[in-house]
Amino acid sequence: MSEEQTKRTKPRGSGERSKPSIFWLIYLMVAPLFSILFKYEIRGKLPQNGPFVLAGNHLSELDPVVIGYGVWRMGRIPRFMAKDSLFRVPVLKWLLNASGQIPVKRGRGGGEAVEAAERLMETGGGVIIYPEGTLTREPQLWPMRGKSGAVRLAAAHNIPLVPFAHWGTQAVYGRYAKRPTLRFRTPIVINVGEPMDLGELELDAKDRHIVQEASDRLMERIVELQAELRPGETPPEELYIHHVAKLEPTAEQKEQTEQATQTESTERHD
């Protein structure tokens, strides 16, 4: 099948999407608005049955809703992992459960990945993950080095790990913009790759070096997919690593710290 044919192919609805759900109502409300605001082009396809992990780049605060709608158009129900505390909020709890979102407990090492994987195996659904964990800080908006959550989640039960890249949301809501820019028919291109082979992780999925190596390969593949959407542009040779800057204390803060230290020392001697 040629690339042009792939772009025009409309996937059949999966079994999960054909069942009545709250997403039918959401789709009826969102589809007319999105048809005015965005012009979608989808390359590649998702598995139409069974669980999957969809991992991609993060350009804009709009990504979850824009990509979520794209996943629906590809025949699957969009799901994300959410903090379990959100499921204790009365109205929000109902909405999250009704839409099939996945509760996870933070601060459990790799436990949350295994827990989420088991939930996916039970429901046969998919989940969307942004391995970078935040909006990319790479100066030219190329994907940066990601965290290992997506790889751990997929490896926990040998769930297909599907890389994707997208381009276009940054034109509506830029990385540092205070508010979105009203635009009509903004092109949104989603490029879905083939599932990645994580066979080597079966040897030792707890080895941090092996997991990070697999995570780097995932992000490198996402860079390649995004490069296909940006003809004429050259991606960086190595993944960008974002370091959270530690702010130097001001002169006033240093003086206060010294005074507090001297006071403490004096009290001890007294």
N, C-alpha and C positions, 0 to 999 in steps of 0.2 A: 504493500500500500504506500503510495507516495505521500510526501509531507502535506501537500495541499488536500489530499483526500482525508488524511488524518485530521486536519483542522476542521473539515466539514462534517465529519462523522458525529452523529448524535448517539450517545450510548443509550442502551436500553435501561429502563429503570430496574434497579435491583429488587430482590424480594423485600428487603427492609424498607425501601422507599415506597413500595406499592401498598404497604400496610397503613391504615389510617393513623395519623399522628398529629401532634401539635405543629409539625413542620409544614403540613398542608396549609394551615391557617397563616403561618409566618410567610410562606411562599406567596400566598395570595396578596398579602399586604406589601411585601418587599419587591416582588417581580416588576410591577408597573413603575415603581420609583427607580429601580436599578436599570431598567431598560432605557430610562431617560438619562441617567447619570453616567452609565458605563456601556462600553462596547466590548464584550468579551470575545476573546480568541483562546481556545483551549487546544493544546497540543498534547498528544498522548492520552492515556486512559488509566483509570483505577481498576483494581480487581473488583468485579461485580458481585462477588460472594465472599464471605468469610472475613475475618479480622485483618486489619492492616494498620501500619503506622505511616502517616504522611508527614514528612519532614521537609521544611523549606526555609527560605530566607525571610528576614523580617525588615521591611522597609518603612512601614507607616503604622500609626495607631488604627488605621482603617483595615489593616490586613485580616483580622479575624472574621469580620462580617463579609468582606469582599471575597476572601478565599472560601469562607464557609458557603456562600452562595454558589461559588464555582464548583465546589465539591457536590452540592446538591444537583447542579446541572450535569455533573459527570455520573449521576446515578446513585450516589451514596449519601447517607445522612452525616452531616458534619458534627463532630464531637470534639470537645476539648477536656483537658484535665483541670479540675478546679479544687481549691482548698476545701477540705471537709467542713471547715467552719461556716462556709457559705451555705451549706446544706442544712444549717440549723436556723437560718432566717426563714420565718414562716412562708411568705409568698415566694421568695426566691427559691426556697427548697422545692416547692411544687414545680416551678418552671424548670429548674435544673433536672429534676427527676423525669419530668414529662418529656424533656428534649434529649434525654439519654446522656447527659454529661457525666463525667467520671470523677467521683470524689477521691482525693488522695490526702494522706496525712504527711505533712512536711517534716523534715528533720529526722528521717528514719534511714539515712544512708541510701542504699539501693532498694529498700523495702517498698517504697511507694511505686517503683517501676514494676516490681513483681505483682503487687496488688492490682495495679492498673491493667497489667497484662492478663491477669486472671479474669478481670471484669470483661475485657475484650473477648477472651475465649468463650466466656459464658454467653455473651450477647451476639457474637459474630459480627461486631461492628468495627468501625475504624476510628482513629483519633488523629487530630492535627497537632503537630508539635513544631515549635520554633526553637531549634537547638541552640541558637545564639543566646536565648534567654532575655533578650532586649533588642531594641532597634539597633541595626548595625551602626557602628561608629567608624567604619572604613570611609575615608574621605570621599571616595567616588561611588559609595553605596554598594560596593561588592560585599558578598557575605564574608563574615569574619569567623574566626575559630569558634566552634560551638562546644557546648557541654555534652555530657555522655548520656543524658536521659533517654533520648530517642533510641540509641543503640542498645542500652540496657533493657528498655521496654520490649524492643523487638526480639532480643536474644533470649529473654526470659522464657518464652514459649515458642520460639522459632516463628514469629509473626512476620509477614512480609514487610520490609522497610522500603518505602517508596519515596525517593527524593523528588522534589519539585522546586522550580524557581518561578518567580513572577516579576512583572515589571508594569508600572503604571500607577499604583496607589500613591506613590510619592508626589505625583503631579497634582493630586487633589489635597493631600494632607502631608506636607513635608515633614522631615525629621524634627526640625526645630520650630515648626510653625505653631503659633498660638491657637489658630483656628483653621478649619478646612477652607479651601478655595472652591467656590461654586463653579463647576464646569459641567458641560453637557457632552455625553457620549465620549468620555475619556477612555482611550484604549487600555484595556486590561488584558495582558497576555499571561497565561499560565502554561508552563512547560513541564509536563510530568514525565519522569524517566522510568526506566525499568527497575523492578525491585532489586535491591542489592544483596549480594551473597555474604552472609555473616557466618559461614560454616566454621571458620577458625575460632569463633568465640565459644563454640561448644566445648573446646578443649579446656578453657579456663576463663569463664565469663567474669570472674572476680578479679582478674589481673588488670590493674588500672592501666598499665602500659598498652595492653592489647586493646582494651576498650577505647582508650584515647586515640590509638592509631586508627581504629575503625571509625571513630567519630570524625577524625580528620579526613578520612577518605570520603565519608558522607558529605562533609562540607565542600571538599574539592569537587565532588560530583555536582553539587548544587551550583558551585561557581561555573562549571562547564555548561550547565543548563541555562544559567542566566546569560552567559556569554553569547549563546545562540539567539538571545532576545535583544542583544546590543551590538549589532553588526558595526564593524569599524572601530570598536573599542577593545582594548587589550586588558584582560584581568591581571591582577598582581600575580607574581610567580609563587608567592607564599601566602598562606592565610594570615589575615590581619589579626593581631592579638590585642585585645582591648584591656588596658590596665586602668583600674579605678585609681585616679590620682589622689594622693594623700596631701591635704592642704597643710601648709606650714602654719604653725601658730603665729598670731600677730604679736607685735612687741608688747602690747598690753596684756595679752594672754600669758606670754612668757614671764612678765613681771609679776602677775598674779600667782603663777605657779611657784616662782622663787619665793615670794612672800609667804605662801602657804607652807612651803618646805621649811623655811626658817622658823616660822611659828611653831610648827610641829616639833622641830629639833629643840627649840627653847623649852617647850612644855615637857619634853622627855627628860631634859637635864634638871628641870625644877622638881 
